[in-house]
């Protein structure tokens, strides 16, 4: 009789089995993670372009907000003024001086390679096994990318399709940022939308402060380097000023690259000029590092220099030049998300602790 009352249960080969459903859910989680990692690796470049567009949109939005403090006009007009001002600056900088900058870049490449060969010979006299040819080859590799960049600048600013797409996307986002913010929030559950708006607003505020500080630093370093080098008779002061301003967008790494170029070009004109160029580099970096960054950018982000440098190395290896440029903003956004996440968790546990 006991056999007749035996209750049959689904086996592990049936989907109704609780064990099968549990293992299927676990497998789905791991499978989804693998697909997500594969998609990130496959779509790394488009993801970087979208993040770059967000950073550009933040800069445009910040400029429109600043103009709103002095010009009581509609946001669209303020944004148009910002875009026209940026276009006018780029046109003046690159098109009107593009040919001279390209010539100076070729001359600078020769100077840097020659100085590297001299350093190699001096180190070989001290017993270092490296030969001057090794240093010349290293300098040539380092300058090759700058040569291609200045050549593109001298012709047509290298209107790469990806850059154009990123710029267009940034303009669309900057025109109506709240529209896209609400659209993204619409895809989230109702209880998560307030948290999303808080995090998005804090990220936007942080990126605006970070980019504002970066632009101020680029302007101060570029113009200051140009004027001081020009006053001291250092060759190619205009090109060195532009490169210093552009490299200032990359914290840590950019200042090292521009410093090496300034010092090498300075010593090519003599020891006195080289020492003066080194002094100019120190003065500009001290002003930017101890005056501008603490006043503007560090208050908003307070990112450790070692963390930024590590992120630049990691993102540069994973995503190339775009990752190198976007490492700092990405780390800042991650920091904001972690801080807001921690605050939300503390708010949930606080009543229970009481």
PESUL-V259788 format. One record per residue. N is the residue number from 1. SS is DSSP state (~ for helix, > for strand, _ for the rest). PHI is phi in radians with two decimals (NA if undefined). PSI is psi in radians with two decimals (999 if undefined). Layout:
[[N & SS & PHI & PSI] [N & SS & PHI & PSI]]
//
This chain:
[[1 & _ & NA & -0.49] [2 & _ & -1.15 & -0.52] [3 & _ & -1.19 & -0.57] [4 & _ & -1.24 & -0.44] [5 & _ & -1.68 & 0.16] [6 & _ & -1.23 & 2.29] [7 & _ & -1.62 & 2.12] [8 & _ & -1.40 & 2.34] [9 & _ & -2.07 & 2.60] [10 & _ & -1.11 & 2.43] [11 & _ & -1.46 & 3.07] [12 & _ & -1.20 & -0.21] [13 & _ & -1.53 & -0.08] [14 & _ & -1.81 & 2.53] [15 & _ & -1.19 & -0.37] [16 & _ & -1.27 & -0.26] [17 & _ & -1.16 & 2.33] [18 & ~ & -1.12 & -0.61] [19 & ~ & -1.13 & -0.76] [20 & ~ & -1.11 & -0.75] [21 & ~ & -1.11 & -0.70] [22 & ~ & -1.13 & -0.82] [23 & ~ & -1.18 & -0.60] [24 & ~ & -1.14 & -0.68] [25 & ~ & -1.14 & -0.73] [26 & ~ & -1.09 & -0.77] [27 & ~ & -1.12 & -0.65] [28 & ~ & -1.13 & -0.66] [29 & ~ & -1.10 & -0.86] [30 & ~ & -1.16 & -0.66] [31 & ~ & -1.15 & -0.69] [32 & ~ & -1.15 & -0.69] [33 & ~ & -1.10 & -0.72] [34 & ~ & -1.11 & -0.73] [35 & ~ & -1.12 & -0.72] [36 & ~ & -1.10 & -0.75] [37 & ~ & -1.11 & -0.74] [38 & ~ & -1.12 & -0.69] [39 & ~ & -1.16 & -0.68] [40 & ~ & -1.10 & -0.75] [41 & ~ & -1.15 & -0.68] [42 & ~ & -1.29 & -0.65] [43 & _ & -1.83 & 0.49] [44 & ~ & -1.05 & -0.79] [45 & ~ & -1.15 & -0.84] [46 & ~ & -1.06 & -0.65] [47 & ~ & -1.10 & -0.74] [48 & ~ & -1.12 & -0.65] [49 & ~ & -1.14 & -0.71] [50 & ~ & -1.15 & -0.74] [51 & ~ & -1.13 & -0.68] [52 & ~ & -1.11 & -0.67] [53 & ~ & -1.12 & -0.68] [54 & ~ & -1.10 & -0.70] [55 & ~ & -1.15 & -0.77] [56 & ~ & -1.09 & -0.72] [57 & ~ & -1.09 & -0.65] [58 & ~ & -1.12 & -0.71] [59 & ~ & -1.14 & -0.74] [60 & ~ & -1.10 & -0.76] [61 & ~ & -1.11 & -0.70] [62 & ~ & -1.11 & -0.71] [63 & ~ & -1.12 & -0.71] [64 & ~ & -1.14 & -0.66] [65 & ~ & -1.15 & -0.71] [66 & ~ & -1.13 & -0.74] [67 & ~ & -1.12 & -0.53] [68 & ~ & -1.09 & -0.37] [69 & _ & -1.33 & -0.39] [70 & _ & -2.06 & -0.37] [71 & _ & -2.09 & 1.86] [72 & _ & -1.39 & 1.08] [73 & _ & -2.10 & 3.04] [74 & _ & -1.15 & 2.69] [75 & ~ & -1.06 & -0.68] [76 & ~ & -1.04 & -0.72] [77 & ~ & -1.18 & -0.69] [78 & ~ & -1.12 & -0.71] [79 & ~ & -1.13 & -0.67] [80 & ~ & -1.11 & -0.67] [81 & ~ & -1.12 & -0.73] [82 & ~ & -1.08 & -0.80] [83 & ~ & -1.15 & -0.74] [84 & ~ & -1.14 & -0.66] [85 & ~ & -1.11 & -0.72] [86 & ~ & -1.14 & -0.73] [87 & ~ & -1.12 & -0.73] [88 & ~ & -1.10 & -0.71] [89 & ~ & -1.13 & -0.80] [90 & ~ & -1.12 & -0.67] [91 & ~ & -1.10 & -0.79] [92 & ~ & -1.14 & -0.73] [93 & ~ & -1.24 & -0.78] [94 & ~ & -1.71 & -0.78] [95 & ~ & -1.31 & -0.73] [96 & _ & -1.34 & -0.48] [97 & _ & -2.04 & 0.20] [98 & ~ & -1.10 & -0.77] [99 & ~ & -1.14 & -0.76] [100 & ~ & -1.17 & -0.65] [101 & ~ & -1.15 & -0.68] [102 & ~ & -1.12 & -0.72] [103 & ~ & -1.14 & -0.74] [104 & ~ & -1.14 & -0.60] [105 & ~ & -1.14 & -0.70] [106 & ~ & -1.13 & -0.74] [107 & ~ & -1.14 & -0.68] [108 & ~ & -1.12 & -0.68] [109 & ~ & -1.05 & -0.75] [110 & ~ & -1.11 & -0.73] [111 & ~ & -1.11 & -0.81] [112 & ~ & -1.12 & -0.72] [113 & ~ & -1.13 & -0.71] [114 & ~ & -1.13 & -0.73] [115 & ~ & -1.15 & -0.66] [116 & ~ & -1.12 & -0.66] [117 & ~ & -1.14 & -0.67] [118 & ~ & -1.14 & -0.73] [119 & ~ & -1.10 & -0.70] [120 & ~ & -1.09 & -0.74] [121 & ~ & -1.12 & -0.69] [122 & ~ & -1.14 & -0.71] [123 & ~ & -1.22 & -0.54] [124 & ~ & -1.19 & -0.59] [125 & ~ & -1.15 & -0.50] [126 & _ & -1.42 & -0.06] [127 & _ & 1.82 & 0.04] [128 & _ & -1.31 & 2.38] [129 & _ & -1.28 & -0.31] [130 & _ & -1.13 & 2.47] [131 & _ & -1.72 & 2.78] [132 & ~ & -1.01 & -0.57] [133 & ~ & -1.10 & -0.61] [134 & ~ & -1.11 & -0.79] [135 & ~ & -1.19 & -0.62] [136 & ~ & -1.16 & -0.69] [137 & ~ & -1.14 & -0.73] [138 & ~ & -1.10 & -0.75] [139 & ~ & -1.15 & -0.67] [140 & ~ & -1.10 & -0.70] [141 & ~ & -1.15 & -0.70] [142 & ~ & -1.17 & -0.60] [143 & ~ & -1.52 & -0.26] [144 & ~ & -1.10 & -0.72] [145 & ~ & -1.13 & -0.68] [146 & ~ & -1.18 & -0.61] [147 & ~ & -1.11 & -0.75] [148 & ~ & -1.15 & -0.65] [149 & ~ & -1.12 & -0.84] [150 & ~ & -1.20 & -0.54] [151 & ~ & -1.13 & -0.73] [152 & ~ & -1.15 & -0.67] [153 & ~ & -1.11 & -0.68] [154 & ~ & -1.23 & -0.41] [155 & ~ & -1.67 & -1.17] [156 & _ & -2.58 & 0.46] [157 & _ & 1.08 & 0.25] [158 & _ & 0.92 & 1.13] [159 & _ & -1.21 & 1.35] [160 & _ & -1.28 & 2.50] [161 & ~ & -1.06 & -0.71] [162 & ~ & -1.13 & -0.66] [163 & ~ & -1.17 & -0.70] [164 & ~ & -1.12 & -0.75] [165 & ~ & -1.10 & -0.71] [166 & ~ & -1.12 & -0.71] [167 & ~ & -1.16 & -0.75] [168 & ~ & -1.11 & -0.76] [169 & ~ & -1.08 & -0.71] [170 & ~ & -1.11 & -0.68] [171 & ~ & -1.14 & -0.77] [172 & ~ & -1.04 & -0.75] [173 & ~ & -1.19 & -0.71] [174 & ~ & -1.20 & -0.51] [175 & ~ & -1.13 & -0.74] [176 & _ & -2.47 & 1.25] [177 & ~ & -1.13 & -0.62] [178 & ~ & -1.14 & -0.53] [179 & ~ & -1.06 & -0.83] [180 & ~ & -1.27 & -0.54] [181 & ~ & -1.14 & -0.77] [182 & ~ & -1.18 & -0.61] [183 & ~ & -1.13 & -0.71] [184 & ~ & -1.20 & -0.70] [185 & ~ & -1.14 & -0.51] [186 & ~ & -1.07 & -0.48] [187 & _ & -1.42 & -0.12] [188 & _ & -1.66 & 2.77] [189 & _ & -1.08 & 2.69] [190 & ~ & -0.99 & -0.71] [191 & ~ & -1.27 & -0.20] [192 & ~ & -1.75 & -0.11] [193 & ~ & -1.26 & -0.68] [194 & ~ & -1.09 & -0.72] [195 & ~ & -1.11 & -0.71] [196 & ~ & -1.10 & -0.78] [197 & ~ & -1.07 & -0.69] [198 & ~ & -1.10 & -0.81] [199 & ~ & -1.16 & -0.72] [200 & ~ & -1.12 & -0.73] [201 & ~ & -1.12 & -0.73] [202 & ~ & -1.19 & -0.67] [203 & ~ & -1.11 & -0.75] [204 & ~ & -1.08 & -0.77] [205 & ~ & -1.09 & -0.74] [206 & ~ & -1.14 & -0.78] [207 & ~ & -1.16 & -0.64] [208 & ~ & -1.10 & -0.77] [209 & ~ & -1.14 & -0.72] [210 & ~ & -1.11 & -0.82] [211 & ~ & -1.23 & -0.61] [212 & ~ & -1.09 & -0.79] [213 & ~ & -1.10 & -0.65] [214 & ~ & -1.16 & -0.74] [215 & ~ & -1.15 & -0.71] [216 & ~ & -1.09 & -0.74] [217 & ~ & -1.10 & -0.70] [218 & ~ & -1.10 & -0.75] [219 & ~ & -1.15 & -0.80] [220 & ~ & -1.14 & -0.80] [221 & ~ & -1.16 & -0.77] [222 & ~ & -1.15 & -0.92] [223 & ~ & -1.17 & -0.75] [224 & ~ & -1.08 & -0.78] [225 & ~ & -1.09 & -0.75] [226 & ~ & -1.07 & -0.86] [227 & ~ & -1.16 & -0.76] [228 & ~ & -1.20 & -0.71] [229 & ~ & -1.18 & -0.65] [230 & ~ & -1.12 & -0.69] [231 & ~ & -1.16 & -0.53] [232 & _ & -1.59 & 0.05] [233 & _ & 1.31 & 0.42] [234 & _ & -1.35 & 2.33] [235 & _ & -1.10 & 2.64] [236 & _ & 0.98 & 0.75] [237 & ~ & -1.10 & -0.67] [238 & ~ & -1.12 & -0.81] [239 & ~ & -1.13 & -0.72] [240 & ~ & -1.13 & -0.63] [241 & ~ & -1.15 & -0.76] [242 & ~ & -1.12 & -0.79] [243 & ~ & -1.12 & -0.69] [244 & ~ & -1.11 & -0.72] [245 & ~ & -1.13 & -0.73] [246 & ~ & -1.18 & -0.76] [247 & ~ & -1.20 & -0.34] [248 & _ & -1.14 & -0.29] [249 & _ & -1.17 & -0.40] [250 & _ & -1.77 & 1.80] [251 & _ & -1.10 & 2.61] [252 & _ & 1.24 & -1.23] [253 & ~ & -1.15 & -0.76] [254 & ~ & -1.07 & -0.72] [255 & ~ & -1.17 & -0.59] [256 & ~ & -1.17 & -0.79] [257 & ~ & -1.10 & -0.84] [258 & ~ & -1.13 & -0.63] [259 & ~ & -1.11 & -0.74] [260 & ~ & -1.08 & -0.77] [261 & ~ & -1.11 & -0.78] [262 & ~ & -1.07 & -0.79] [263 & ~ & -1.20 & -0.74] [264 & ~ & -1.11 & -0.78] [265 & ~ & -1.17 & -0.66] [266 & ~ & -1.10 & -0.79] [267 & ~ & -1.25 & -0.30] [268 & ~ & -1.19 & -0.37] [269 & _ & -1.70 & 0.08] [270 & _ & 2.24 & 2.83] [271 & ~ & -1.16 & -0.72] [272 & ~ & -1.11 & -0.77] [273 & ~ & -1.16 & -0.66] [274 & ~ & -1.12 & -0.75] [275 & ~ & -1.13 & -0.66] [276 & ~ & -1.13 & -0.72] [277 & ~ & -1.09 & -0.70] [278 & ~ & -1.11 & -0.69] [279 & ~ & -1.13 & -0.72] [280 & ~ & -1.08 & -0.77] [281 & ~ & -1.05 & -0.78] [282 & ~ & -1.10 & -0.77] [283 & ~ & -1.09 & -0.80] [284 & ~ & -1.12 & -0.75] [285 & ~ & -1.18 & -0.63] [286 & ~ & -1.16 & -0.77] [287 & ~ & -1.06 & -0.78] [288 & ~ & -1.23 & -0.74] [289 & ~ & -1.34 & -0.56] [290 & ~ & -1.89 & -0.08] [291 & ~ & -2.13 & -0.96] [292 & ~ & -1.31 & -0.90] [293 & ~ & -1.07 & -0.83] [294 & ~ & -1.10 & -0.56] [295 & ~ & -1.35 & -0.56] [296 & _ & -1.97 & -1.14] [297 & ~ & -1.42 & -0.73] [298 & ~ & -1.17 & -0.52] [299 & ~ & -1.13 & -0.53] [300 & ~ & -1.49 & -0.63] [301 & _ & -1.99 & -0.80] [302 & _ & 0.95 & 0.87] [303 & _ & -1.52 & 2.36] [304 & _ & -1.19 & 2.39] [305 & ~ & -1.02 & -0.68] [306 & ~ & -1.12 & -0.64] [307 & ~ & -1.13 & -0.76] [308 & ~ & -1.13 & -0.75] [309 & ~ & -1.13 & -0.74] [310 & ~ & -1.11 & -0.70] [311 & ~ & -1.14 & -0.67] [312 & ~ & -1.11 & -0.73] [313 & ~ & -1.12 & -0.77] [314 & ~ & -1.17 & -0.90] [315 & ~ & -1.21 & -0.55] [316 & ~ & -1.14 & -0.68] [317 & ~ & -1.24 & -0.60] [318 & ~ & -1.44 & -0.72] [319 & ~ & -2.12 & 0.11] [320 & ~ & 1.37 & -2.64] [321 & ~ & -1.14 & -0.61] [322 & ~ & -1.13 & -0.72] [323 & ~ & -1.11 & -0.62] [324 & ~ & -1.15 & -0.73] [325 & ~ & -1.24 & -0.57] [326 & ~ & -1.70 & 0.04] [327 & ~ & -1.05 & -0.80] [328 & ~ & -1.11 & -0.88] [329 & ~ & -1.08 & -0.66] [330 & ~ & -1.13 & -0.77] [331 & ~ & -1.10 & -0.68] [332 & ~ & -1.10 & -0.74] [333 & ~ & -1.16 & -0.70] [334 & ~ & -1.10 & -0.70] [335 & ~ & -1.10 & -0.74] [336 & ~ & -1.10 & -0.78] [337 & ~ & -1.08 & -0.74] [338 & ~ & -1.16 & -0.70] [339 & ~ & -1.12 & -0.80] [340 & ~ & -1.19 & -0.60] [341 & ~ & -1.11 & -0.74] [342 & ~ & -1.13 & -0.70] [343 & ~ & -1.12 & -0.70] [344 & ~ & -1.14 & -0.69] [345 & ~ & -1.18 & -0.67] [346 & ~ & -1.13 & -0.68] [347 & ~ & -1.15 & -0.56] [348 & ~ & -1.29 & -0.65] [349 & ~ & -1.51 & -0.29] [350 & ~ & -1.07 & -0.81] [351 & ~ & -1.10 & -0.62] [352 & ~ & -1.18 & -0.58] [353 & ~ & -1.23 & -0.55] [354 & _ & -1.24 & 999]]
//
